[in-house]
Amino acid sequence: FDEETKSTTMFLCECGGEVTKISKGYKCHSCEKIIWERFMNKLLTFRQVKRLFKGESLKLNNIKSQRGNIFNAEIFYIDNELNLEYI
């Protein structure tokens, strides 16, 4: 058995697929959307991950870029890609 086979459904995605816990994130087994628990320097809560799978946007403050810049942003999924918009 691989890790995904042993997983149990956590909640449903906006597509209606089952979302399960995988190593370091969550995955919908219908639309194949994956959301990692860590976005840049932020550890996302279960509630935040669930909101992203439901198609909602998420506002994050004090995100640190690879160059060390601090910024606020809104993240959301469009066409199965995680997008970021500076706020």
Summary of the structure (lengths in Angstrom):
residues: 87
radius of gyration: 13.6
end to end distance: 43.5
largest distance: 43.5
contacts: 208
relative contact order: 0.15
helix: 14%
strand: 48%
